[in-house]
Amino acid sequence: MTYEFIIIYIFLAIFGACIGSFMNVVISRLPTKGEFLSNKRSCCPECSEVIKPYDLIPVLSWLILAGRCRNCKARISLRYPVVELACAFLACASFWRFQFNYATILVFGITAVLLAISIIDFKTSEIPDSLIITIGIFAIVSIWVFTELGMINRLIGLAAVSLPMLIIALIVPGAFGGGDIKLMIAAGFLLGWLWILIAFFFAIIFGGGYAIFLMASGRRKRGEHMVFGPALCAGIALTLFFGNEIISWYLRLFMIY
């Protein structure tokens, strides 16, 4: 790796961590109606002390403060530096995969939003419509970035997974949430029919594996509701990065070509 590329990755990591800090605001405020668009400054949830700018440096501030509020010493959730580090990783991974291409910016934006969706769904069992709309906007922009996906491909992708999910949800109430279905509509237009099927396949593996773990550990009982949004987001993100490679591997595995 050349010196120039090392500088680029350092810059991207810092930029990604800053976006992660914003994603933390989204995760904290968006589920609270009306709070996200307010001009309320960040403050400690325990003592309501406004957080100083020098305590808002991604990752570093949490480490310097040892994960506690400067004023009241209440614990600051580990989620904050983890999200910031995750976004730093996603920024670097997007550049590693797509290099100097508009796809780098697009994929990073999409995966950062998917990260926020995953955490909000895990916390609240709901996926905010505003984040699904954001994925939809990214999907429209992708028409000029992922030009290899034709419009027919994308339109079929709209219903390839979301329609079966809707039918199953109507037959088996609670099988899928409305947010899950709407997410797959937006993702279907983003990925096209083949890639969205791959994304859903991996989502089933991730979600099923997590469900088995929860039941085996006694944290959930058979039939209890389990959020599926994080698994869907993981499948979408994985396909964005490695969709073509996964298809090529599958074809070679069965010696189709």
C-alpha positions in Angstrom: 0.0 0.0 0.0 1.4 3.4 -1.0 1.8 6.4 1.3 -1.0 8.2 -0.6 -3.4 5.4 0.0 -2.6 5.3 3.7 -3.4 9.0 3.9 -6.7 8.4 2.1 -7.7 5.6 4.4 -6.9 7.7 7.5 -9.0 10.6 6.1 -11.8 8.2 5.3 -11.7 6.6 8.8 -11.9 10.1 10.4 -14.7 11.1 8.0 -16.6 7.9 8.6 -16.3 8.3 12.4 -17.8 11.8 12.1 -20.7 10.4 10.1 -21.0 7.7 12.7 -21.4 10.4 15.3 -24.3 11.8 13.3 -25.8 8.3 13.0 -25.7 8.1 16.8 -27.9 11.2 16.9 -30.3 9.6 14.4 -30.4 6.4 16.4 -31.1 8.3 19.7 -33.5 10.9 18.4 -35.4 9.5 15.4 -37.5 7.0 17.4 -38.6 10.0 19.6 -41.2 11.9 17.4 -40.4 15.5 16.9 -37.1 15.5 18.6 -34.8 14.6 15.7 -35.6 17.8 13.7 -35.3 20.1 16.8 -32.3 22.3 17.4 -31.8 20.7 20.8 -28.1 20.3 21.6 -26.6 17.0 22.7 -26.8 16.6 26.4 -26.4 13.9 29.1 -29.6 11.8 29.4 -29.0 11.6 33.2 -28.1 15.1 34.3 -29.2 17.0 31.2 -25.8 18.9 31.1 -25.1 20.1 27.6 -22.1 18.2 26.2 -19.2 20.5 25.3 -17.8 20.4 21.8 -14.5 19.0 23.0 -16.4 16.0 24.4 -18.0 15.2 21.1 -14.9 14.1 19.3 -15.7 10.6 17.8 -14.3 7.7 19.8 -11.6 9.7 21.4 -13.9 11.6 23.7 -15.5 8.4 24.9 -12.0 6.9 25.7 -10.7 10.1 27.4 -13.9 10.2 29.6 -13.6 6.5 30.3 -17.2 6.1 29.0 -18.7 8.4 31.6 -20.3 11.9 31.7 -17.9 14.6 32.6 -20.4 16.2 34.9 -22.4 13.5 36.7 -20.1 10.4 35.9 -23.1 8.5 34.5 -22.1 5.7 32.1 -22.1 6.6 28.4 -23.3 3.7 26.3 -20.7 1.7 24.5 -22.9 2.0 21.4 -21.6 5.4 20.6 -17.9 4.6 19.9 -19.0 1.2 18.3 -21.2 3.0 15.8 -18.5 5.6 15.1 -15.9 2.8 14.6 -18.3 0.8 12.4 -18.9 3.8 10.1 -15.1 4.4 10.0 -14.8 0.8 8.9 -17.6 1.1 6.3 -16.0 4.2 4.8 -12.7 2.4 4.4 -14.3 -0.8 3.2 -16.3 1.1 0.5 -13.2 2.7 -0.9 -11.3 -0.6 -0.7 -14.1 -2.2 -2.8 -14.9 0.5 -5.3 -11.8 2.8 -5.2 -12.2 6.2 -7.0 -15.8 5.7 -8.1 -19.1 7.3 -7.2 -20.1 3.9 -5.9 -17.8 4.4 -2.9 -19.8 7.4 -1.7 -23.1 5.7 -2.5 -22.4 2.4 -0.8 -21.0 4.1 2.3 -24.1 6.3 2.6 -26.4 3.3 2.1 -24.5 1.1 4.6 -24.4 3.8 7.2 -28.2 4.2 7.0 -28.6 0.4 7.1 -26.5 0.4 10.3 -28.9 3.0 11.9 -31.9 1.0 10.8 -30.5 -2.2 12.3 -29.9 -0.6 15.7 -33.2 1.2 15.8 -35.1 -1.9 14.8 -33.2 -3.9 17.4 -34.1 -1.4 20.1 -37.6 -0.6 19.2 -38.8 -3.3 16.8 -39.7 -0.6 14.3 -38.0 0.8 11.2 -38.6 4.5 10.7 -40.2 5.4 7.3 -37.8 8.3 6.9 -34.8 5.9 6.8 -36.6 3.7 4.3 -37.2 6.8 2.2 -33.5 7.6 2.4 -32.6 4.2 1.1 -35.2 4.8 -1.7 -33.5 8.0 -2.6 -30.1 6.3 -2.7 -31.7 3.6 -4.9 -32.8 6.2 -7.4 -29.3 7.8 -7.4 -27.9 4.4 -8.0 -29.5 4.3 -11.5 -26.6 6.5 -12.6 -24.0 4.6 -10.6 -24.9 0.9 -11.0 -25.7 1.3 -14.7 -25.4 -2.4 -15.3 -28.8 -2.9 -13.6 -31.5 -2.2 -16.1 -34.8 -0.6 -15.2 -36.8 -3.8 -15.8 -34.4 -5.6 -13.5 -34.9 -3.0 -10.8 -38.7 -2.9 -11.2 -38.9 -6.7 -10.8 -36.6 -6.4 -7.8 -39.3 -4.1 -6.2 -41.6 -7.1 -5.8 -39.3 -10.1 -6.0 -38.9 -10.4 -2.2 -41.3 -7.8 -0.8 -44.4 -9.3 -2.4 -43.9 -12.8 -1.1 -43.1 -11.3 2.4 -46.4 -9.4 2.2 -48.3 -12.5 1.3 -46.7 -14.5 4.1 -47.4 -11.7 6.6 -51.1 -11.7 5.6 -51.3 -15.5 6.0 -49.2 -15.6 9.2 -49.8 -12.4 11.2 -46.5 -11.1 12.6 -44.3 -13.1 10.4 -42.8 -9.9 8.9 -43.2 -6.3 10.0 -44.4 -3.6 7.7 -41.0 -1.9 8.0 -39.3 -5.1 6.8 -41.5 -5.2 3.7 -41.0 -1.5 2.8 -37.3 -1.9 3.3 -37.2 -4.7 0.8 -39.2 -2.6 -1.7 -36.5 0.1 -1.6 -33.7 -2.4 -1.5 -35.2 -4.3 -4.4 -35.1 -1.3 -6.6 -31.5 -0.6 -5.5 -30.2 -4.2 -6.1 -32.4 -5.6 -8.9 -34.2 -9.0 -8.7 -31.1 -11.3 -8.6 -29.2 -9.3 -6.0 -32.2 -8.8 -3.8 -32.8 -12.6 -3.8 -29.2 -13.1 -2.7 -29.6 -10.4 0.0 -32.7 -12.2 1.3 -31.0 -15.6 1.3 -28.2 -14.3 3.5 -30.8 -12.5 5.7 -32.5 -15.8 6.3 -29.1 -17.4 7.3 -28.2 -14.5 9.6 -31.6 -14.2 11.1 -32.1 -18.0 11.5 -28.7 -18.4 13.1 -29.4 -15.6 15.6 -32.8 -17.1 16.4 -31.3 -20.5 17.0 -28.7 -18.9 19.3 -31.4 -17.0 21.3 -33.5 -20.2 21.7 -30.5 -22.3 22.6 -29.4 -19.8 25.2 -32.9 -19.6 26.6 -33.3 -15.9 25.8 -36.2 -16.5 23.5 -38.9 -19.1 23.3 -40.2 -20.7 20.1 -42.9 -18.5 18.6 -41.8 -15.3 20.2 -41.3 -12.2 18.0 -37.7 -11.6 16.8 -36.6 -8.6 14.8 -35.6 -9.4 11.3 -34.5 -5.9 10.1 -30.9 -6.2 11.2 -30.5 -9.5 9.3 -32.1 -7.9 6.2 -29.7 -4.9 6.5 -26.7 -7.3 6.8 -27.8 -9.2 3.7 -28.3 -6.0 1.7 -24.9 -4.7 2.8 -23.1 -8.0 2.0 -24.7 -8.1 -1.4 -23.7 -4.5 -2.2 -20.1 -5.3 -1.5 -19.8 -8.8 -3.0 -22.9 -9.5 -5.1 -21.0 -10.3 -8.4 -18.5 -12.4 -6.6 -21.2 -14.4 -4.8 -23.0 -15.1 -8.2 -19.7 -16.1 -9.9 -18.8 -18.4 -7.0 -22.3 -20.0 -7.2 -22.0 -20.6 -10.9 -18.5 -22.1 -10.6 -19.7 -24.3 -7.7 -22.3 -25.9 -9.9 -20.1 -25.7 -13.0 -22.6 -23.7 -14.9 -19.7 -22.0 -16.7 
